[in-house]
Amino acid sequence: MNTYPTIYIDEAGNTGSNVLNCNQPYFVLSAVHFTDAELVQLQKYIMYDKELHFVEMKKSIKGRNTIKLILQHSLMNEEHISFEFIDKQFCIYAQIVDMTIEPVFHFIYGNDLYKKRGNIILANCLYVFCKNHPNQDIVKAFLYSFEDMMRNQTEESINNFYLNVETLSDISDESLTNILQCISSSRNILEHVLIEDNKYCLDTTVTSLLCMVDHWFKKFGTRMNIITDDSKQIKAGLNMIKHLSKIPRKQQLVGYDTRKHIFPLPINSISMVNSNLNFGVQLADLIASSFSFVWSDVTSKYKIFQNELKSLPFFKLKGYSLQPATAAYLSQEVDDSSDSSPIDYIIQNL
């Protein structure tokens, strides 16, 4: 008999290769846990005869009322719901650090940038310096050219990115210029940065899913079954996820300071389904889309509905976030005595 808990996964705000889409600035992945009996209870409670799909439901009075009804149900609490919220623009700055500056520290200087939260500090510095830069057109060109280089990896896209790095450096103060010089140095080690299978290299769907797996493992203390919508990003990473779940070693925490995760991954099974036929995945979609909707700018047509949702206690639920850090967080002392590199662990075990 299968006694493993089931987690339902879906996301909102996924704009594919256009990560910097200004109309959808946030990515939200929700991971919800309901028993079969609880799912039946919710279905009977709302009496809604169509698929739960937030984008369509918000267009009608009945759909909007059903969304509010669901979000106010007593089961909509932290015992059943978790989510990760990502500020996609900040994420691009973090990925610039990961994809260009971290390899410079590793291959040229022989240092581990992830220790002592070095990568987080640099990502926040780069973000703040660029957000406050007087020439936002050049900053925008810098960001979009990075995205283009990572996606396409053509000689033209590579040249364009490093030209934009140089242009931005020429009109910036010393603090930003010092960071940009590290980025410029990465051109000499691009063979370690650009990989052939790069279609989803800037997507955060799989990493968000693994964050949610870690969250539920801390609650359950056991492996789990994952059911997710038919996601191209998850499908692309499916073999890796399965391999990392089947490593024949005792479970251990791997990572840096407070950023540690359990390996092997505590996943018993992972399957992708058509959300039209799965009420649990539909709930995950509605929850992710609700958070994305509430935090985003919306047209005046839905402003009243947005304000109605904001007033609900549901939106006080705490999730995990990838966004600019506070000064207090960045200045915290961290215990790195048991640090271990996830990359080294994966290489050794795959």
Backbone hydrogen bonds in HBPLUS format (Angstrom, degrees):
<---DONOR---> <-ACCEPTOR-->    atom                        ^
c    i                          cat <-CA-CA->   ^        H-A-AA   ^      H-
h    n   atom  resd res      DA  || num        DHA   H-A  angle D-A-AA Bond
n    s   type  num  typ     dist DA aas  dist angle  dist       angle   num
A0225-ASN N   A0005-PRO O   2.88 MM 220  6.18 169.5  1.89 161.9 165.5     1
A0007-ILE N   A0225-ASN O   2.82 MM 218  6.18 162.0  1.85 168.6 174.9     2
A0227-ILE N   A0007-ILE O   2.89 MM 220  6.18 164.2  1.92 168.6 169.7     3
A0008-TYR N   A0032-VAL O   2.81 MM  24  5.22 168.5  1.82 157.0 158.9     4
A0032-VAL N   A0008-TYR O   2.89 MM  24  5.22 156.1  1.95 150.5 152.7     5
A0009-ILE N   A0227-ILE O   2.85 MM 218  6.16 154.3  1.91 154.3 158.9     6
A0010-ASP N   A0030-SER O   3.27 MM  20  5.75 153.1  2.35 152.0 156.8     7
A0030-SER N   A0010-ASP O   2.90 MM  20  5.75 159.8  1.94 171.4 177.6     8
A0012-ALA N   A0028-VAL O   2.79 MM  16  5.26 146.3  1.90 150.5 160.8     9
A0028-VAL N   A0012-ALA O   2.93 MM  16  5.26 167.3  1.94 153.1 155.9    10
A0018-ASN N   A0015-THR O   3.13 MM   3  5.53 143.5  2.27 142.3 136.5    11
A0021-ASN N   A0018-ASN O   3.23 MM   3  5.59 150.6  2.32 119.2 117.7    12
A0024-GLN N   A0021-ASN O   3.22 MM   3  5.71 152.1  2.30 110.5 117.9    13
A0088-LYS N   A0025-PRO O   2.99 MM  63  5.72 153.6  2.06 157.2 163.8    14
A0027-PHE N   A0086-ILE O   2.95 MM  59  5.05 158.6  2.00 142.8 149.9    15
A0086-ILE N   A0027-PHE O   2.80 MM  59  5.05 151.0  1.89 156.1 162.8    16
A0029-LEU N   A0084-GLU O   3.04 MM  55  5.35 156.1  2.10 147.1 154.3    17
A0084-GLU N   A0029-LEU O   2.84 MM  55  5.35 153.8  1.91 149.0 157.7    18
A0031-ALA N   A0082-SER O   2.87 MM  51  5.34 169.4  1.88 145.7 147.6    19
A0082-SER N   A0031-ALA O   3.14 MM  51  5.34 131.9  2.39 132.3 145.8    20
A0033-HIS N   A0080-HIS O   2.82 MM  47  4.90 160.8  1.86 139.3 145.5    21
A0039-LEU N   A0035-THR O   3.01 MM   4  6.33 153.3  2.08 151.6 158.9    22
A0040-VAL N   A0036-ASP O   3.08 MM   4  6.36 158.1  2.13 148.4 153.7    23
A0041-GLN N   A0037-ALA O   2.98 MM   4  6.19 154.1  2.05 142.2 149.8    24
A0042-LEU N   A0038-GLU O   2.96 MM   4  6.21 156.6  2.01 148.4 153.5    25
A0043-GLN N   A0039-LEU O   2.98 MM   4  6.22 158.2  2.03 148.4 154.5    26
A0044-LYS N   A0040-VAL O   3.02 MM   4  6.24 161.3  2.06 152.7 156.9    27
A0045-TYR N   A0041-GLN O   3.00 MM   4  6.12 145.0  2.13 139.9 150.2    28
A0046-ILE N   A0042-LEU O   3.09 MM   4  6.33 157.1  2.14 154.4 156.9    29
A0047-MET N   A0043-GLN O   3.12 MM   4  6.05 154.3  2.19 145.1 152.2    30
A0056-GLU N   A0053-HIS O   3.03 MM   3  5.66 126.1  2.33 118.2 130.4    31
A0057-MET N   A0053-HIS O   2.89 MM   4  5.96 166.3  1.91 156.9 161.0    32
A0058-LYS N   A0054-PHE O   2.95 MM   4  5.99 158.9  2.00 161.6 162.2    33
A0059-LYS N   A0056-GLU O   3.17 MM   3  5.66 157.6  2.23 112.2 119.0    34
A0060-SER N   A0057-MET O   3.26 MM   3  5.95 171.1  2.27 121.6 123.8    35
A0064-ARG N   A0060-SER O   2.89 MM   4  6.13 164.7  1.92 153.2 157.0    36
A0065-ASN N   A0061-ILE O   2.89 MM   4  6.06 160.8  1.93 152.0 157.6    37
A0066-THR N   A0062-LYS O   2.96 MM   4  6.12 147.7  2.07 141.8 150.9    38
A0067-ILE N   A0063-GLY O   2.97 MM   4  6.27 154.5  2.04 149.3 155.9    39
A0068-LYS N   A0064-ARG O   3.11 MM   4  6.40 165.2  2.14 149.9 152.8    40
A0069-LEU N   A0065-ASN O   2.91 MM   4  6.08 150.6  1.99 141.7 150.6    41
A0070-ILE N   A0066-THR O   2.90 MM   4  6.13 163.0  1.93 154.8 157.7    42
A0071-LEU N   A0067-ILE O   3.04 MM   4  6.25 171.4  2.05 155.9 158.1    43
A0072-GLN N   A0068-LYS O   3.18 MM   4  6.23 126.2  2.49 137.6 149.2    44
A0072-GLN N   A0069-LEU O   3.33 MM   3  5.38 143.6  2.47  96.6 106.7    45
A0073-HIS N   A0070-ILE O   3.03 MM   3  5.35 165.4  2.05 113.6 118.0    46
A0076-MET N   A0073-HIS O   3.02 MM   3  5.63 162.6  2.05 118.8 124.4    47
A0077-ASN N   A0075-LEU O   2.88 MM   2  5.63 129.8  2.14 109.5  94.0    48
A0080-HIS N   A0077-ASN O   2.97 MM   3  5.64 160.6  2.01 119.3 125.6    49
A0081-ILE N   A0077-ASN O   2.99 MM   4  5.99 135.4  2.20 147.5 160.2    50
A0320-TYR N   A0083-PHE O   2.95 MM 237  6.33 166.3  1.97 154.9 159.0    51
A0085-PHE N   A0320-TYR O   2.70 MM 235  6.10 162.5  1.72 161.9 165.4    52
A0322-LEU N   A0085-PHE O   2.81 MM 237  6.31 145.3  1.93 156.9 165.4    53
A0087-ASP N   A0322-LEU O   3.00 MM 235  6.21 169.7  2.01 159.4 161.1    54
A0091-CYS N   A0087-ASP O   2.90 MM   4  6.12 153.2  1.98 151.4 160.3    55
A0092-ILE N   A0088-LYS O   3.06 MM   4  6.33 142.6  2.21 140.4 147.8    56
A0092-ILE N   A0089-GLN O   3.18 MM   3  5.24 125.3  2.49  95.6 108.4    57
A0093-TYR N   A0089-GLN O   3.39 MM   4  6.83 155.2  2.46 145.5 150.7    58
A0094-ALA N   A0090-PHE O   2.96 MM   4  6.34 157.1  2.01 151.7 158.7    59
A0095-GLN N   A0091-CYS O   2.82 MM   4  6.09 147.1  1.93 145.8 155.4    60
A0096-ILE N   A0092-ILE O   2.87 MM   4  6.15 143.3  2.00 145.8 155.8    61
A0097-VAL N   A0093-TYR O   3.14 MM   4  6.48 155.5  2.20 146.2 151.8    62
A0098-ASP N   A0094-ALA O   2.97 MM   4  6.27 159.0  2.01 143.8 149.8    63
A0099-MET N   A0095-GLN O   2.77 MM   4  5.76 162.4  1.80 149.2 153.6    64
A0100-THR N   A0096-ILE O   2.95 MM   4  5.71 143.5  2.09 141.3 148.4    65
A0102-GLU N   A0097-VAL O   2.80 MM   5  6.01 161.1  1.83 176.2 172.3    66
A0104-VAL N   A0101-ILE O   3.04 MM   3  5.13 121.1  2.40  99.5 114.7    67
A0105-PHE N   A0101-ILE O   3.05 MM   4  6.44 158.5  2.10 157.4 162.8    68
A0106-HIS N   A0102-GLU O   2.92 MM   4  6.17 155.7  1.98 151.9 159.5    69
A0107-PHE N   A0103-PRO O   2.76 MM   4  5.71 166.3  1.78 151.8 154.6    70
A0108-ILE N   A0104-VAL O   2.96 MM   4  5.21 146.8  2.07 130.1 140.1    71
A0109-TYR N   A0104-VAL O   3.22 MM   5  6.70 149.9  2.31 149.4 157.5    72
A0110-GLY N   A0105-PHE O   2.78 MM   5  5.91 103.2  2.37 134.9 155.4    73
A0111-ASN N   A0105-PHE O   2.75 MM   6  5.21 167.2  1.77 140.4 139.6    74
A0115-LYS N   A0112-ASP O   3.33 MM   3  5.90 157.1  2.39 112.5 118.1    75
A0119-ASN N   A0113-LEU O   2.99 MM   6  5.58 119.8  2.36 137.1 139.6    76
A0118-GLY N   A0115-LYS O   3.19 MM   3  6.05 158.4  2.24 123.7 127.0    77
A0121-ILE N   A0117-ARG O   2.97 MM   4  6.26 163.6  1.99 159.7 164.1    78
A0122-LEU N   A0118-GLY O   3.02 MM   4  6.21 165.0  2.05 149.6 153.5    79
A0123-ALA N   A0119-ASN O   2.96 MM   4  6.07 156.1  2.02 141.8 148.8    80
A0124-ASN N   A0120-ILE O   3.01 MM   4  6.19 159.2  2.06 149.0 153.9    81
A0125-CYS N   A0121-ILE O   2.97 MM   4  6.21 155.4  2.03 147.4 154.7    82
A0126-LEU N   A0122-LEU O   2.86 MM   4  6.02 169.4  1.87 154.9 157.7    83
A0127-TYR N   A0123-ALA O   2.96 MM   4  6.05 158.2  2.01 143.0 149.5    84
A0128-VAL N   A0124-ASN O   2.94 MM   4  6.09 170.5  1.95 150.7 153.0    85
A0129-PHE N   A0125-CYS O   2.90 MM   4  6.02 172.1  1.91 157.9 160.6    86
A0130-CYS N   A0126-LEU O   3.03 MM   4  6.05 160.1  2.07 144.8 150.6    87
A0131-LYS N   A0127-TYR O   2.82 MM   4  5.93 160.4  1.86 152.8 159.1    88
A0132-ASN N   A0128-VAL O   3.10 MM   4  6.15 143.9  2.24 143.8 151.6    89
A0133-HIS N   A0130-CYS O   3.15 MM   3  4.94 165.5  2.17 103.1 106.6    90
A0139-VAL N   A0135-ASN O   3.36 MM   4  6.67 155.5  2.42 141.8 148.8    91
A0140-LYS N   A0136-GLN O   2.89 MM   4  5.99 157.6  1.94 142.6 148.5    92
A0141-ALA N   A0137-ASP O   3.03 MM   4  6.29 153.2  2.11 140.4 147.5    93
A0142-PHE N   A0138-ILE O   2.95 MM   4  6.15 150.7  2.04 144.1 152.0    94
A0143-LEU N   A0139-VAL O   3.00 MM   4  6.36 156.8  2.06 152.4 157.4    95
A0144-TYR N   A0140-LYS O   2.97 MM   4  6.16 173.4  1.97 157.4 159.2    96
A0145-SER N   A0141-ALA O   2.96 MM   4  5.90 149.4  2.05 140.2 148.7    97
A0146-PHE N   A0142-PHE O   3.17 MM   4  6.35 142.0  2.32 137.3 146.5    98
A0147-GLU N   A0143-LEU O   3.12 MM   4  6.46 163.8  2.15 151.8 155.4    99
A0148-ASP N   A0144-TYR O   2.95 MM   4  6.15 157.5  2.01 143.8 150.3   100
A0149-MET N   A0145-SER O   2.93 MM   4  6.05 155.4  2.00 140.7 146.9   101
A0150-MET N   A0146-PHE O   2.99 MM   4  6.23 166.8  2.01 157.7 160.3   102
A0151-ARG N   A0147-GLU O   3.06 MM   4  6.19 150.1  2.15 145.5 153.6   103
A0152-ASN N   A0148-ASP O   2.91 MM   4  5.88 170.4  1.92 152.9 156.1   104
A0153-GLN N   A0149-MET O   2.89 MM   4  4.92 140.7  2.04 123.9 136.4   105
A0158-ILE N   A0154-THR O   2.98 MM   4  6.20 157.6  2.03 153.4 159.6   106
A0159-ASN N   A0155-GLU O   2.95 MM   4  6.11 168.1  1.97 149.8 153.2   107
A0160-ASN N   A0156-GLU O   2.95 MM   4  6.07 155.3  2.01 145.1 152.5   108
A0161-PHE N   A0157-SER O   3.06 MM   4  6.21 154.1  2.13 140.9 146.8   109
A0162-TYR N   A0158-ILE O   3.16 MM   4  6.47 173.4  2.17 159.5 159.2   110
A0163-LEU N   A0159-ASN O   2.93 MM   4  6.01 141.9  2.08 142.8 153.8   111
A0164-ASN N   A0160-ASN O   2.99 MM   4  6.20 152.7  2.07 143.7 150.5   112
A0164-ASN N   A0161-PHE O   3.05 MM   3  5.14 115.6  2.49  96.0 111.3   113
A0165-VAL N   A0161-PHE O   2.91 MM   4  6.28 146.0  2.03 147.4 158.1   114
A0166-GLU N   A0162-TYR O   3.09 MM   4  6.20 157.4  2.14 136.9 142.1   115
A0167-THR N   A0163-LEU O   2.89 MM   4  6.13 157.6  1.94 147.9 154.7   116
A0168-LEU N   A0164-ASN O   2.93 MM   4  6.00 163.6  1.96 146.0 150.1   117
A0169-SER N   A0165-VAL O   2.96 MM   4  6.08 152.1  2.04 142.6 150.9   118
A0170-ASP N   A0166-GLU O   3.00 MM   4  6.22 148.2  2.11 146.4 153.8   119
A0171-ILE N   A0168-LEU O   3.29 MM   3  5.58 146.2  2.41 102.9 111.7   120
A0172-SER N   A0169-SER O   3.36 MM   3  5.23 169.3  2.37 109.0 108.2   121
A0177-THR N   A0173-ASP O   2.99 MM   4  6.09 163.3  2.01 157.0 162.0   122
A0178-ASN N   A0174-GLU O   2.97 MM   4  6.04 155.6  2.03 151.3 154.7   123
A0179-ILE N   A0176-LEU O   3.11 MM   3  5.32 120.9  2.48 101.1 115.0   124
A0180-LEU N   A0176-LEU O   2.96 MM   4  6.25 163.0  1.99 155.6 160.9   125
A0181-GLN N   A0177-THR O   2.88 MM   4  6.09 140.9  2.03 147.5 157.4   126
A0182-CYS N   A0179-ILE O   3.06 MM   3  5.34 126.4  2.36 101.7 114.8   127
A0183-ILE N   A0179-ILE O   3.22 MM   4  6.66 151.1  2.31 144.4 152.5   128
A0184-SER N   A0180-LEU O   2.90 MM   4  6.21 155.6  1.96 147.5 153.9   129
A0185-SER N   A0181-GLN O   3.06 MM   4  6.31 145.8  2.18 140.3 148.7   130
A0186-SER N   A0183-ILE O   3.02 MM   3  5.35 145.3  2.14 106.1 116.3   131
A0187-ARG N   A0184-SER O   3.25 MM   3  5.95 166.7  2.27 117.0 120.9   132
A0188-ASN N   A0185-SER O   3.26 MM   3  6.05 158.6  2.31 118.9 123.1   133
A0189-ILE N   A0186-SER O   2.99 MM   3  5.35 157.9  2.04 111.0 118.1   134
A0192-HIS N   A0189-ILE O   2.98 MM   3  5.80 162.4  2.01 123.5 128.6   135
A0193-VAL N   A0190-LEU O   2.92 MM   3  4.84 147.3  2.02 100.2 110.9   136
A0194-LEU N   A0190-LEU O   2.90 MM   4  5.89 170.1  1.91 165.1 164.4   137
A0198-ASN N   A0196-GLU O   2.95 MM   2  5.56 129.6  2.21 107.3  92.4   138
A0201-CYS N   A0198-ASN O   3.04 MM   3  4.94 169.1  2.05 117.5 115.7   139
A0203-ASP N   A0200-TYR O   3.11 MM   3  5.22 156.8  2.17 106.6 113.9   140
A0208-SER N   A0204-THR O   2.89 MM   4  5.93 153.2  1.97 149.8 157.4   141
A0209-LEU N   A0205-THR O   2.94 MM   4  6.17 153.5  2.01 146.1 153.7   142
A0210-LEU N   A0206-VAL O   2.97 MM   4  6.28 157.3  2.02 151.6 157.0   143
A0211-CYS N   A0207-THR O   3.03 MM   4  6.25 144.7  2.16 138.6 148.2   144
A0212-MET N   A0208-SER O   3.02 MM   4  6.35 152.2  2.10 147.5 154.5   145
A0213-VAL N   A0209-LEU O   2.91 MM   4  6.26 148.0  2.01 147.2 156.9   146
A0214-ASP N   A0210-LEU O   3.04 MM   4  6.25 157.3  2.10 143.4 148.5   147
A0215-HIS N   A0211-CYS O   3.04 MM   4  6.33 149.9  2.13 141.0 149.6   148
A0216-TRP N   A0212-MET O   3.01 MM   4  6.32 163.3  2.04 153.8 155.7   149
A0217-PHE N   A0213-VAL O   2.91 MM   4  6.10 147.7  2.02 146.7 156.5   150
A0218-LYS N   A0214-ASP O   3.14 MM   4  6.36 152.3  2.22 145.6 151.4   151
A0219-LYS N   A0216-TRP O   3.13 MM   3  5.00 128.6  2.40  91.0 104.7   152
A0220-PHE N   A0216-TRP O   2.79 MM   4  6.01 167.9  1.81 156.6 159.6   153
A0221-GLY N   A0217-PHE O   2.61 MM   4  4.99 150.0  1.70 135.4 146.3   154
A0224-MET N   A0266-PRO O   3.07 MM  42  6.51 134.2  2.29 130.1 140.0   155
A0268-ASN N   A0224-MET O   2.70 MM  44  5.23 160.0  1.74 138.1 144.3   156
A0226-ILE N   A0269-SER O   2.79 MM  43  6.08 166.8  1.80 148.8 153.0   157
A0271-SER N   A0226-ILE O   2.90 MM  45  6.29 155.8  1.96 153.9 160.5   158
A0228-THR N   A0271-SER O   2.96 MM  43  6.36 163.0  1.99 159.3 164.9   159
A0273-VAL N   A0228-THR O   2.89 MM  45  6.27 155.5  1.95 160.1 168.3   160
A0231-SER N   A0229-ASP O   2.71 MM   2  5.59 116.9  2.11 119.4 101.9   161
A0235-LYS N   A0231-SER O   2.90 MM   4  6.01 157.8  1.95 145.9 153.1   162
A0236-ALA N   A0232-LYS O   2.96 MM   4  6.12 149.8  2.05 141.7 149.1   163
A0237-GLY N   A0233-GLN O   3.21 MM   4  6.51 137.4  2.40 137.1 147.9   164
A0237-GLY N   A0234-ILE O   3.04 MM   3  5.08 127.2  2.33  95.6 109.8   165
A0238-LEU N   A0235-LYS O   3.30 MM   3  4.98 164.3  2.33  99.0 103.3   166
A0241-ILE N   A0237-GLY O   2.99 MM   4  6.24 163.6  2.02 157.0 161.9   167
A0242-LYS N   A0238-LEU O   2.93 MM   4  6.17 163.4  1.96 155.2 159.3   168
A0243-HIS N   A0239-ASN O   2.91 MM   4  6.11 160.4  1.95 150.4 155.9   169
A0244-LEU N   A0240-MET O   2.90 MM   4  6.10 161.8  1.93 154.1 159.0   170
A0245-SER N   A0241-ILE O   3.05 MM   4  6.22 122.8  2.39 136.0 150.5   171
A0245-SER N   A0242-LYS O   3.15 MM   3  5.04 138.3  2.33  93.2 105.2   172
A0246-LYS N   A0243-HIS O   3.11 MM   3  5.23 146.2  2.22 100.9 110.8   173
A0265-LEU N   A0244-LEU O   2.87 MM  21  5.75 150.4  1.95 130.0 134.6   174
A0249-ARG N   A0247-ILE O   2.77 MM   2  5.66 140.5  1.93 105.8  94.5   175
A0252-GLN N   A0263-PHE O   2.77 MM  11  5.57 153.0  1.84 157.9 165.3   176
A0263-PHE N   A0252-GLN O   2.97 MM  11  5.57 159.7  2.01 154.8 160.4   177
A0254-VAL N   A0261-HIS O   2.85 MM   7  5.45 160.4  1.89 148.4 153.7   178
A0261-HIS N   A0254-VAL O   2.95 MM   7  5.45 161.3  1.99 143.4 143.9   179
A0340-SER N   A0255-GLY O   2.85 MM  85  5.06 163.0  1.88 142.5 148.2   180
A0259-ARG N   A0256-TYR O   2.51 MM   3  5.08 143.7  1.63 157.0 162.2   181
A0267-ILE N   A0265-LEU O   2.78 MM   2  5.55 141.0  1.94 101.3  92.1   182
A0277-LEU N   A0274-ASN O   2.93 MM   3  5.77 159.3  1.97 125.3 130.6   183
A0278-ASN N   A0275-SER O   3.21 MM   3  5.04 164.9  2.24 102.4 107.0   184
A0282-GLN N   A0278-ASN O   3.12 MM   4  6.39 152.7  2.20 145.6 153.9   185
A0283-LEU N   A0279-PHE O   2.98 MM   4  6.26 149.6  2.07 146.2 153.3   186
A0284-ALA N   A0280-GLY O   3.10 MM   4  6.44 152.3  2.18 142.7 150.2   187
A0285-ASP N   A0281-VAL O   2.91 MM   4  6.23 152.1  1.99 148.9 156.4   188
A0286-LEU N   A0282-GLN O   2.93 MM   4  6.20 163.6  1.96 150.4 154.5   189
A0287-ILE N   A0283-LEU O   2.95 MM   4  6.14 157.0  2.00 149.8 155.7   190
A0288-ALA N   A0284-ALA O   2.99 MM   4  6.15 168.8  2.01 149.2 152.5   191
A0289-SER N   A0285-ASP O   2.88 MM   4  5.94 168.0  1.89 155.9 159.9   192
A0290-SER N   A0286-LEU O   2.93 MM   4  5.94 143.6  2.07 136.1 145.9   193
A0291-PHE N   A0287-ILE O   3.16 MM   4  6.44 163.1  2.19 152.1 154.7   194
A0292-SER N   A0288-ALA O   3.08 MM   4  6.32 167.1  2.09 151.4 155.2   195
A0293-PHE N   A0289-SER O   2.85 MM   4  5.91 157.4  1.91 145.2 151.7   196
A0294-VAL N   A0290-SER O   2.97 MM   4  6.13 163.7  2.00 151.4 155.1   197
A0295-TRP N   A0291-PHE O   3.15 MM   4  6.29 155.7  2.21 150.6 156.2   198
A0296-SER N   A0292-SER O   3.16 MM   4  6.08 125.7  2.47 140.3 152.5   199
A0302-TYR N   A0299-THR O   3.07 MM   3  5.90 149.0  2.17 122.3 127.4   200
A0303-LYS N   A0300-SER O   3.28 MM   3  4.91 164.0  2.31  98.5 103.3   201
A0306-GLN N   A0302-TYR O   2.89 MM   4  6.13 158.5  1.94 152.6 159.3   202
A0307-ASN N   A0303-LYS O   2.97 MM   4  6.21 159.5  2.01 149.7 154.3   203
A0308-GLU N   A0304-ILE O   2.92 MM   4  6.20 148.7  2.02 146.5 155.8   204
A0309-LEU N   A0305-PHE O   2.98 MM   4  6.29 156.0  2.04 151.6 157.1   205
A0310-LYS N   A0306-GLN O   2.97 MM   4  6.23 158.8  2.01 149.7 156.0   206
A0312-LEU N   A0309-LEU O   2.94 MM   3  5.44 163.4  1.97 118.6 124.2   207
A0315-PHE N   A0312-LEU O   3.28 MM   3  6.14 151.9  2.36 123.1 126.1   208
A0316-LYS N   A0313-PRO O   2.91 MM   3  5.54 156.3  1.97 126.7 128.0   209
A0317-LEU N   A0314-PHE O   3.12 MM   3  5.88 164.8  2.14 122.4 124.9   210
A0330-LEU N   A0326-THR O   3.13 MM   4  6.46 163.9  2.16 151.6 155.4   211
A0331-SER N   A0327-ALA O   3.06 MM   4  6.17 135.9  2.26 142.9 153.7   212
A0332-GLN N   A0329-TYR O   3.27 MM   3  5.39 163.0  2.30 105.6 110.7   213
A0339-ASP N   A0336-ASP O   3.28 MM   3  5.12 166.3  2.30 108.4 107.4   214
A0345-TYR N   A0341-SER O   3.06 MM   4  6.33 158.7  2.10 148.6 154.8   215
A0346-ILE N   A0342-PRO O   2.87 MM   4  6.11 162.2  1.90 151.7 155.9   216
A0347-ILE N   A0343-ILE O   2.94 MM   4  6.14 166.6  1.96 153.5 157.3   217
A0348-GLN N   A0344-ASP O   2.94 MM   4  6.08 160.4  1.98 148.3 153.8   218
A0349-ASN N   A0345-TYR O   3.03 MM   4  6.14 142.1  2.18 143.7 153.6   219
A0350-LEU N   A0346-ILE O   2.88 MM   4  5.84 124.2  2.20 150.7 160.4   220
